[in-house]
């Protein structure tokens, strides 16, 4: 067979096309991985809390921080899964100071119990990473009557953060990292329907909760100015994690799962790369005085116009205090202002 005949063979042509497509997809996948945190910043002895650390980006974040010597508290709802991940992290890092504590962000009672338990163990906190979240779930309510996405993604972390502020202020410089999303850009804070009682769209509710994350970061940074505690938000990238487990069993949710995990595979980051901006925000020495900002791919990024609305941020703060009925937060208002 001549070279000309070889390359005219339909089977050979098909193989070449398939190989080229695979190589192209791998190239796109590589290009989509984004920035990486390459500094070997050590945090020996520093106390860290990571919410949602039993899977996905949270587990990878806990692993990355454990490798750098941190004393890690994995705050998780599913303790069975959390314990498995904890043992894996200890095995991989040889860092034995990895602990698992029960935290259900859909329960204000559970949040308060977690804080009490943590404070009984530690006298300060260096880094708080608000990572846990739900996405695209059918309209369900938390234990306290919040729509699940605004309840877990915002209200739960709002209460948790405020209850831990005194411990963070004991060890400046300390950091709060809020895992938000690019989806905040299409979010809208519905003042007359924050709990999505009048109209519910699961994607819209998710975007609202992520906008709430960014507004919370902005307002908290203002309140913490000069305390030595910084707070920054970030977009981890498009990562196929089990956060879509909450999207329900509808056909629409099934299609979304297939698209994210298979069709859009070349456009998604690996879980390891999805954790890089979180590690950057939590560790990078250059950010020690940077606060109230938003990052993606380990770079400073702009937020949406609505996310820059200081009056809206203040309204959301006051509403969140009222909804969580937190006397500790209310008594600290003057100090933070």
C-alpha positions as CSV (number, residue, x, y, z in Angstrom):
1,X,0.0,0.0,0.0
2,X,1.4,3.4,-1.0
3,X,1.4,6.4,1.3
4,X,-1.3,8.0,-0.9
5,X,-3.5,4.9,-0.6
6,X,-2.9,4.7,3.1
7,X,-4.1,8.2,3.8
8,X,-7.1,7.7,1.4
9,X,-8.3,4.7,3.5
10,X,-11.6,5.7,5.2
11,X,-10.6,3.8,8.4
12,X,-7.3,5.7,8.6
13,X,-9.0,9.0,8.0
14,X,-11.5,8.3,10.7
15,X,-8.7,7.4,13.2
16,X,-6.8,10.5,12.3
17,X,-9.9,12.7,12.8
18,X,-10.7,11.1,16.2
19,X,-7.1,11.5,17.4
20,X,-7.1,15.2,16.3
21,X,-10.4,15.8,18.1
22,X,-9.1,14.1,21.3
23,X,-5.9,16.2,21.2
24,X,-8.0,19.4,20.6
25,X,-10.2,18.5,23.6
26,X,-7.2,17.9,25.8
27,X,-5.7,21.2,24.7
28,X,-8.9,23.0,25.6
29,X,-9.0,21.2,28.9
30,X,-5.5,22.3,29.7
31,X,-6.2,25.9,28.7
32,X,-9.2,26.0,31.0
33,X,-7.4,25.0,34.1
34,X,-6.6,28.6,35.1
35,X,-4.2,30.0,37.5
36,X,-2.4,27.9,40.1
37,X,-1.0,28.9,43.5
38,X,2.6,27.9,43.2
39,X,4.1,29.4,46.4
40,X,5.1,27.0,49.1
41,X,3.6,29.2,51.9
42,X,3.6,27.3,55.2
43,X,1.1,27.8,58.0
44,X,2.5,25.6,60.7
45,X,0.4,25.7,63.8
46,X,-2.2,28.1,62.3
47,X,-5.9,27.1,63.0
48,X,-8.1,26.8,60.0
49,X,-11.8,26.0,59.5
50,X,-13.0,24.8,56.1
51,X,-16.8,24.3,55.7
52,X,-18.0,21.6,53.3
53,X,-14.6,19.9,53.6
54,X,-15.9,16.3,53.0
55,X,-15.9,16.6,49.2
56,X,-15.0,18.5,46.1
57,X,-13.2,21.8,46.4
58,X,-13.6,21.8,50.2
59,X,-11.8,18.5,50.5
60,X,-9.0,19.6,48.1
61,X,-8.7,22.9,50.0
62,X,-8.3,21.1,53.3
63,X,-5.7,18.8,51.8
64,X,-3.7,21.7,50.4
65,X,-3.8,23.5,53.7
66,X,-2.9,20.4,55.6
67,X,0.2,19.9,53.4
68,X,1.3,23.3,54.5
69,X,1.2,22.5,58.2
70,X,-2.2,23.9,59.2
71,X,-4.3,22.6,62.0
72,X,-7.5,21.9,60.1
73,X,-11.1,21.7,61.3
74,X,-13.3,20.1,58.7
75,X,-16.8,21.5,59.2
76,X,-19.2,19.0,57.6
77,X,-22.8,17.9,57.6
78,X,-22.1,14.2,56.6
79,X,-19.7,13.0,59.3
80,X,-19.2,9.6,57.8
81,X,-17.9,11.0,54.5
82,X,-16.0,13.6,56.4
83,X,-14.2,11.0,58.5
84,X,-13.1,9.1,55.4
85,X,-11.7,12.3,53.8
86,X,-10.0,13.2,57.1
87,X,-8.2,9.8,57.3
88,X,-7.1,10.2,53.6
89,X,-5.7,13.7,54.3
90,X,-3.8,12.4,57.3
91,X,-2.4,9.5,55.3
92,X,-1.3,11.7,52.4
93,X,0.1,14.6,54.4
94,X,1.3,12.9,57.7
95,X,-0.3,15.9,59.4
96,X,-2.3,14.4,62.3
97,X,-3.8,17.7,63.3
98,X,-6.9,17.3,61.1
99,X,-10.2,17.3,62.9
100,X,-13.8,16.7,61.9
101,X,-16.7,18.6,63.5
102,X,-20.4,18.4,62.8
103,X,-21.8,21.5,61.0
104,X,-25.2,21.7,59.3
105,X,-25.5,25.2,57.7
106,X,-29.2,24.5,57.2
107,X,-29.6,24.8,60.9
108,X,-28.9,27.8,63.0
109,X,-28.9,25.6,66.1
110,X,-26.2,23.4,64.5
111,X,-24.1,26.4,63.7
112,X,-24.2,27.7,67.2
113,X,-23.3,24.2,68.6
114,X,-20.4,24.0,66.2
115,X,-19.1,27.4,67.3
116,X,-19.4,26.4,71.0
117,X,-17.5,23.1,70.4
118,X,-14.8,24.8,68.3
119,X,-14.3,27.6,70.9
120,X,-14.0,25.0,73.7
121,X,-11.0,23.5,71.8
122,X,-9.2,26.5,70.4
123,X,-8.5,30.0,71.8
124,X,-8.2,31.7,68.4
125,X,-8.8,31.2,64.7
126,X,-6.4,32.2,61.9
127,X,-8.3,31.3,58.7
128,X,-12.0,30.7,58.0
129,X,-13.0,29.4,54.6
130,X,-16.7,29.6,53.8
131,X,-16.7,26.9,51.1
132,X,-19.9,24.8,51.6
133,X,-22.8,25.4,49.3
134,X,-25.8,24.0,47.4
135,X,-26.7,24.7,43.8
136,X,-29.9,24.6,41.8
137,X,-32.0,22.6,44.2
138,X,-35.8,22.4,44.1
139,X,-37.4,24.9,46.5
140,X,-37.0,23.4,49.9
141,X,-36.6,25.1,53.3
142,X,-33.9,24.9,55.9
143,X,-34.7,24.0,59.5
144,X,-35.3,27.7,60.2
145,X,-37.6,28.3,57.2
146,X,-35.0,29.8,54.7
147,X,-35.1,28.9,51.1
148,X,-32.3,26.3,51.0
149,X,-29.8,28.2,48.7
150,X,-30.0,31.6,50.4
151,X,-30.1,29.7,53.7
152,X,-27.0,27.6,53.3
153,X,-24.9,29.7,50.9
154,X,-25.5,33.0,52.7
155,X,-27.4,33.0,56.0
156,X,-25.6,30.0,57.4
157,X,-22.2,31.4,56.6
158,X,-23.3,34.9,57.7
159,X,-24.1,33.6,61.2
160,X,-21.1,31.3,61.4
161,X,-18.7,34.1,60.4
162,X,-20.1,36.6,62.9
163,X,-20.0,34.1,65.8
164,X,-16.3,33.5,65.0
165,X,-15.2,37.1,64.5
166,X,-14.0,37.5,68.1
167,X,-11.8,34.4,67.7
168,X,-10.4,35.7,64.4
169,X,-9.6,39.1,66.0
170,X,-7.5,37.4,68.6
171,X,-4.9,36.4,66.0
172,X,-4.3,39.1,63.5
173,X,-3.5,39.1,60.7
174,X,-6.3,36.6,60.1
175,X,-8.4,35.9,57.0
176,X,-11.9,35.0,55.9
177,X,-12.3,33.5,52.5
178,X,-15.8,33.4,50.8
179,X,-16.2,31.0,47.9
180,X,-18.7,32.8,45.7
181,X,-19.2,32.4,42.0
182,X,-19.2,34.1,38.6
183,X,-22.9,33.5,38.8
184,X,-23.2,36.5,41.1
185,X,-23.1,38.6,37.9
186,X,-26.6,37.4,36.9
187,X,-27.9,37.5,40.4
188,X,-30.5,39.9,41.8
189,X,-31.3,40.6,45.5
190,X,-35.0,40.6,45.6
191,X,-35.8,42.8,48.6
192,X,-39.5,42.0,48.4
193,X,-38.9,38.2,48.0
194,X,-35.5,37.3,49.3
195,X,-36.8,33.9,50.4
196,X,-38.3,33.1,46.9
197,X,-41.8,32.7,48.2
198,X,-43.6,34.5,45.4
199,X,-41.6,33.1,42.5
200,X,-38.9,30.4,42.5
201,X,-36.3,29.7,39.8
202,X,-33.6,27.4,41.1
203,X,-30.8,29.0,38.9
204,X,-31.9,32.5,39.9
205,X,-32.0,31.6,43.5
206,X,-28.5,30.3,43.3
207,X,-27.3,33.4,41.6
208,X,-29.0,35.5,44.2
209,X,-27.2,33.6,47.0
210,X,-23.8,34.1,45.3
211,X,-24.4,37.8,44.9
212,X,-25.2,37.8,48.6
213,X,-21.8,36.2,49.2
214,X,-20.1,39.1,47.4
215,X,-22.2,41.8,49.0
216,X,-21.5,40.2,52.4
217,X,-17.8,40.3,51.7
218,X,-17.9,43.9,50.8
219,X,-19.9,45.0,53.9
220,X,-17.9,42.8,56.3
221,X,-14.6,44.2,54.9
222,X,-15.9,47.7,55.7
223,X,-16.9,46.8,59.2
224,X,-13.6,45.0,59.9
225,X,-11.3,47.8,58.6
226,X,-8.3,48.3,60.9
227,X,-8.9,45.1,62.9
228,X,-6.3,43.0,61.2
229,X,-9.0,40.6,59.8
230,X,-9.4,40.6,56.1
231,X,-12.2,39.1,54.0
232,X,-12.2,38.3,50.3
233,X,-14.5,36.5,47.9
234,X,-13.6,34.4,44.8
235,X,-14.9,32.4,41.9
236,X,-13.3,28.9,41.8
237,X,-14.0,28.3,38.2
238,X,-16.4,25.9,36.5
239,X,-15.7,22.6,38.3
240,X,-17.7,19.4,38.0
241,X,-18.2,18.6,41.7
242,X,-21.1,16.9,43.6
243,X,-22.6,20.3,44.4
244,X,-25.0,19.4,41.6
245,X,-26.3,16.5,43.8
246,X,-28.8,19.1,45.2
247,X,-30.3,19.9,41.8
248,X,-33.0,17.3,42.3
249,X,-34.3,14.5,40.1
250,X,-36.1,16.4,37.4
251,X,-35.3,15.9,33.7
252,X,-34.0,19.4,33.6
253,X,-31.6,18.7,36.5
254,X,-30.5,15.4,34.9
255,X,-29.7,17.2,31.6
256,X,-27.7,19.8,33.6
257,X,-25.7,17.1,35.3
258,X,-24.9,15.4,32.0
259,X,-23.8,18.6,30.4
260,X,-21.6,19.7,33.3
261,X,-20.0,16.3,33.8
262,X,-19.7,15.0,30.3
263,X,-20.6,17.4,27.4
264,X,-18.8,20.4,29.0
265,X,-15.9,18.3,30.4
266,X,-13.2,20.1,28.3
267,X,-14.4,23.4,29.7
268,X,-14.3,22.5,33.3
269,X,-11.4,22.6,35.8
270,X,-10.2,19.6,37.8
271,X,-11.2,19.7,41.5
272,X,-7.5,20.3,42.4
273,X,-7.3,23.3,40.1
274,X,-10.7,24.5,41.3
275,X,-9.2,24.9,44.8
276,X,-6.2,27.0,43.7
277,X,-7.8,30.5,44.0
278,X,-9.1,29.5,47.5
279,X,-5.6,28.6,48.5
280,X,-4.3,31.8,47.0
281,X,-6.8,33.9,48.9
282,X,-6.1,32.1,52.2
283,X,-2.3,31.9,52.0
284,X,-0.6,34.4,49.7
285,X,1.6,36.9,51.7
286,X,0.9,39.6,49.2
287,X,-2.7,39.7,50.3
288,X,-2.1,40.2,54.0
289,X,-3.7,43.7,53.9
290,X,-6.0,43.2,50.9
291,X,-9.7,43.1,51.8
292,X,-13.1,43.4,50.3
293,X,-11.9,42.1,46.9
294,X,-12.9,39.4,44.5
295,X,-10.6,36.9,42.8
296,X,-10.6,34.3,40.0
297,X,-7.8,32.3,38.6
298,X,-5.5,33.7,41.4
299,X,-6.1,37.2,40.0
300,X,-8.0,40.3,41.1
301,X,-11.3,40.6,39.1
302,X,-14.1,43.0,38.9
303,X,-17.5,42.3,40.3
304,X,-20.9,43.1,38.8
305,X,-22.4,46.6,39.2
306,X,-25.0,45.4,41.7
307,X,-22.2,43.8,43.8
308,X,-20.7,47.3,44.2
309,X,-23.9,48.7,45.8
310,X,-23.0,49.7,49.3
311,X,-26.6,50.5,50.3
312,X,-27.7,47.1,49.1
313,X,-24.9,45.5,51.0
314,X,-25.9,47.3,54.2
315,X,-29.6,46.3,53.7
316,X,-28.6,42.7,53.2
317,X,-26.5,42.8,56.4
318,X,-29.3,44.2,58.5
319,X,-31.8,41.8,57.0
320,X,-29.4,38.9,57.7
321,X,-29.0,39.9,61.3
322,X,-32.8,40.1,61.7
323,X,-33.3,36.7,60.0
324,X,-30.7,34.9,62.1
325,X,-32.1,36.6,65.2
326,X,-28.6,36.9,66.6
327,X,-28.1,38.9,69.7
328,X,-24.4,38.4,69.6
329,X,-24.2,40.1,66.2
330,X,-26.6,42.9,67.2
331,X,-24.5,43.7,70.3
332,X,-21.4,43.9,68.2
333,X,-22.8,46.3,65.6
334,X,-21.3,49.4,67.1
335,X,-17.8,47.9,67.3
336,X,-17.9,46.8,63.6
337,X,-19.3,50.1,62.4
